[in-house]
């Protein structure tokens, strides 16, 4: 593990750990370990006993499910500084509800769920702070569900592209898709063919320019107009 003072400072910036005080953070960090995952390595599978949750330090991880036919549905793409699988600590059955696999070579911190729960059980104040944090995360997930269920594929893709922009960007802003188009399409519940057609249509409309996984947003306001 790298210098603890650096790691503790980083953890303070992450919502889940911001609820803990210094002593609690040090205890959690002491019980953690670092994991390196090569690309396309499975971290855990759906239905496996859940004993740890994770913080992605570098790389990219996808959370996904497989249908009975073997089709993959990407539930979420995890980026650095995001935690995942922590909610399982509070579920009746401690089993992973989805599978996790590294999209690219990744480094993670693994945290013991039992140890984290013991800290919460010994501090009502910490529990309330954590409830506030998880409530805000739930609100974000509800927005994601609304986008997936209430809006069409073009709307969902435009929202995704705009979310990749730096704050205040207006036009000619380039973004890089960190995952393959197939993975992103699955995350947005869009068929890959439909995903490609939407990109092509927006290119012909002069809204974007596509070069592989690099996309230039030529008309940000025009894209935002598609959401109205």
C-alpha positions as CSV (number, residue, x, y, z in Angstrom):
1,X,0.0,0.0,0.0
2,X,1.3,3.5,-0.9
3,X,1.9,6.2,1.7
4,X,-1.0,6.0,4.1
5,X,-1.3,9.8,4.5
6,X,-1.8,10.1,0.7
7,X,-4.4,7.3,0.6
8,X,-6.3,8.8,3.6
9,X,-6.4,12.2,1.9
10,X,-7.8,10.5,-1.2
11,X,-10.4,8.5,0.7
12,X,-11.7,11.7,2.4
13,X,-12.8,12.9,-1.1
14,X,-14.9,9.8,-1.8
15,X,-18.5,10.0,-0.5
16,X,-18.6,6.6,1.1
17,X,-15.5,7.3,3.2
18,X,-16.3,10.9,3.9
19,X,-18.8,9.7,6.5
20,X,-15.9,8.3,8.6
21,X,-13.6,10.1,11.0
22,X,-9.8,9.9,10.9
23,X,-9.6,7.0,13.3
24,X,-12.2,5.0,11.5
25,X,-10.6,5.6,8.1
26,X,-7.2,4.4,9.4
27,X,-8.9,1.3,10.7
28,X,-10.6,0.6,7.4
29,X,-7.4,1.3,5.4
30,X,-5.4,-1.1,7.6
31,X,-7.8,-3.9,6.8
32,X,-7.8,-3.2,3.1
33,X,-5.6,-4.7,0.3
34,X,-4.6,-3.7,-3.2
35,X,-5.6,-5.8,-6.2
36,X,-4.2,-5.6,-9.7
37,X,-6.5,-6.9,-12.5
38,X,-5.4,-7.5,-16.1
39,X,-7.9,-6.5,-18.8
40,X,-10.8,-8.9,-19.2
41,X,-10.3,-10.5,-15.8
42,X,-13.4,-11.3,-13.7
43,X,-13.3,-9.8,-10.2
44,X,-16.5,-11.6,-9.0
45,X,-19.5,-13.3,-10.5
46,X,-23.2,-12.9,-9.9
47,X,-24.4,-15.0,-7.0
48,X,-21.0,-15.4,-5.4
49,X,-20.7,-14.8,-1.6
50,X,-19.9,-11.1,-1.1
51,X,-17.3,-10.4,1.6
52,X,-15.6,-7.3,0.1
53,X,-16.5,-4.0,-1.6
54,X,-14.1,-2.1,-3.8
55,X,-12.6,1.3,-4.8
56,X,-11.3,1.6,-8.3
57,X,-7.9,3.4,-8.2
58,X,-7.1,3.2,-11.9
59,X,-8.4,1.5,-15.1
60,X,-12.1,0.7,-15.8
61,X,-14.5,-2.0,-14.6
62,X,-17.9,-3.0,-15.9
63,X,-20.7,-4.4,-13.8
64,X,-22.9,-6.7,-15.9
65,X,-25.4,-9.5,-16.0
66,X,-25.9,-12.4,-18.4
67,X,-29.3,-13.4,-19.8
68,X,-30.4,-17.0,-20.0
69,X,-29.4,-16.8,-23.7
70,X,-25.9,-15.6,-22.7
71,X,-26.4,-12.0,-23.8
72,X,-24.5,-9.4,-21.8
73,X,-26.2,-6.4,-20.2
74,X,-23.8,-3.7,-18.8
75,X,-25.3,-2.3,-15.7
76,X,-22.6,0.3,-14.9
77,X,-19.2,1.3,-16.0
78,X,-16.9,2.1,-13.0
79,X,-14.3,4.8,-13.3
80,X,-11.4,5.7,-11.0
81,X,-12.4,7.0,-7.5
82,X,-15.7,5.2,-7.6
83,X,-16.7,2.6,-5.1
84,X,-18.9,-0.4,-5.9
85,X,-20.6,-3.4,-4.2
86,X,-20.8,-1.5,-0.9
87,X,-24.6,-1.6,-0.8
88,X,-24.5,-5.4,-0.4
89,X,-23.3,-4.8,3.2
90,X,-26.9,-3.8,4.1
91,X,-28.7,-6.5,2.2
92,X,-30.2,-9.6,3.9
93,X,-28.2,-11.9,1.6
94,X,-24.6,-11.1,1.1
95,X,-24.2,-12.2,-2.5
96,X,-23.1,-10.2,-5.5
97,X,-26.2,-9.3,-7.6
98,X,-24.0,-8.7,-10.8
99,X,-20.7,-9.7,-12.2
100,X,-17.6,-7.4,-12.4
101,X,-14.9,-7.6,-15.0
102,X,-11.9,-5.3,-15.8
103,X,-12.4,-3.6,-19.1
104,X,-8.8,-2.5,-19.1
105,X,-5.9,-3.2,-16.7
106,X,-7.1,-1.9,-13.3
107,X,-5.9,-1.4,-9.7
108,X,-8.4,-1.6,-6.9
109,X,-8.6,-1.4,-3.1
110,X,-10.6,-4.2,-1.5
111,X,-12.3,-3.5,1.7
112,X,-13.7,-6.0,4.2
113,X,-17.5,-5.6,4.5
114,X,-17.7,-7.2,8.0
115,X,-15.1,-4.8,9.4
116,X,-16.8,-1.8,7.8
117,X,-20.2,-2.8,9.3
118,X,-18.6,-3.2,12.8
119,X,-17.5,0.4,12.6
120,X,-21.0,1.6,11.7
121,X,-22.6,-0.6,14.4
122,X,-20.3,1.2,17.0
123,X,-21.3,4.7,15.9
124,X,-24.8,6.0,15.4
125,X,-23.5,9.4,14.2
126,X,-21.4,7.7,11.4
127,X,-24.5,5.7,10.3
128,X,-26.5,8.9,9.9
129,X,-23.8,10.6,7.9
130,X,-23.5,7.6,5.7
131,X,-27.3,7.5,5.2
132,X,-27.1,11.1,3.9
133,X,-24.4,10.1,1.4
134,X,-26.2,7.0,0.2
135,X,-29.5,9.0,-0.2
136,X,-27.7,11.3,-2.6
137,X,-26.4,8.4,-4.6
138,X,-29.9,6.9,-4.7
139,X,-31.2,10.1,-6.2
140,X,-28.6,9.9,-8.9
141,X,-29.6,6.3,-9.7
142,X,-33.2,7.3,-9.9
143,X,-32.3,9.8,-12.6
144,X,-30.4,7.0,-14.4
145,X,-33.5,4.8,-14.3
146,X,-35.7,7.6,-15.6
147,X,-33.4,8.2,-18.5
148,X,-33.4,4.5,-19.4
149,X,-37.2,4.0,-19.1
150,X,-38.8,7.3,-20.0
151,X,-36.6,8.5,-22.9
152,X,-35.7,7.2,-26.3
153,X,-32.2,6.0,-27.4
154,X,-31.2,9.3,-29.0
155,X,-32.0,11.2,-25.7
156,X,-30.0,8.7,-23.6
157,X,-27.0,8.9,-25.9
158,X,-27.0,12.7,-26.0
159,X,-27.2,12.9,-22.2
160,X,-24.3,10.5,-22.0
161,X,-22.2,12.6,-24.4
162,X,-23.0,15.8,-22.6
163,X,-22.0,14.2,-19.3
164,X,-18.5,13.7,-20.6
165,X,-18.0,17.4,-21.2
166,X,-15.9,19.6,-18.9
167,X,-18.2,22.1,-17.1
168,X,-19.0,25.2,-19.1
169,X,-17.9,23.7,-22.5
170,X,-19.9,25.1,-25.4
171,X,-18.6,23.8,-28.7
172,X,-15.7,22.0,-30.5
173,X,-15.1,20.0,-27.3
174,X,-13.5,16.6,-27.9
175,X,-14.3,13.7,-25.7
176,X,-12.8,10.2,-25.6
177,X,-15.1,7.2,-25.1
178,X,-13.2,5.3,-22.4
179,X,-15.0,2.0,-23.1
180,X,-15.9,0.4,-26.4
181,X,-19.1,1.5,-28.2
182,X,-20.6,-1.9,-27.6
183,X,-20.1,-1.6,-23.8
184,X,-21.5,1.9,-23.8
185,X,-24.4,0.9,-25.9
186,X,-25.2,-1.9,-23.5
187,X,-25.0,0.5,-20.5
188,X,-27.5,2.8,-22.2
189,X,-29.8,-0.1,-23.2
190,X,-29.2,0.7,-26.9
191,X,-28.6,-2.0,-29.6
192,X,-25.1,-1.5,-31.0
193,X,-26.5,-1.0,-34.5
194,X,-28.9,1.7,-33.3
195,X,-26.0,3.3,-31.4
196,X,-24.0,3.6,-34.6
197,X,-27.0,4.9,-36.6
198,X,-27.6,7.6,-34.0
199,X,-24.0,8.7,-34.2
200,X,-24.1,8.7,-38.0
201,X,-27.3,10.8,-38.0
202,X,-25.9,13.3,-35.6
203,X,-22.8,13.5,-37.7
204,X,-24.8,14.3,-40.8
205,X,-26.7,17.0,-38.8
206,X,-23.4,18.7,-38.1
207,X,-23.7,18.1,-34.3
208,X,-20.7,15.8,-33.8
209,X,-17.7,14.4,-35.6
210,X,-16.6,10.9,-34.9
211,X,-13.1,9.4,-35.3
212,X,-13.1,6.0,-33.7
213,X,-13.6,6.5,-29.9
214,X,-12.9,10.2,-30.2
215,X,-15.9,12.4,-30.7
216,X,-15.9,16.2,-31.2
217,X,-19.1,17.9,-30.2
218,X,-19.4,20.6,-32.9
219,X,-22.7,22.0,-31.6
220,X,-23.3,21.6,-27.9
221,X,-26.4,23.8,-27.8
222,X,-27.8,21.9,-30.8
223,X,-27.3,18.6,-28.8
224,X,-29.0,20.1,-25.8
225,X,-31.9,21.1,-28.0
226,X,-32.5,17.4,-28.7
227,X,-33.4,17.0,-25.0
228,X,-36.2,19.4,-25.0
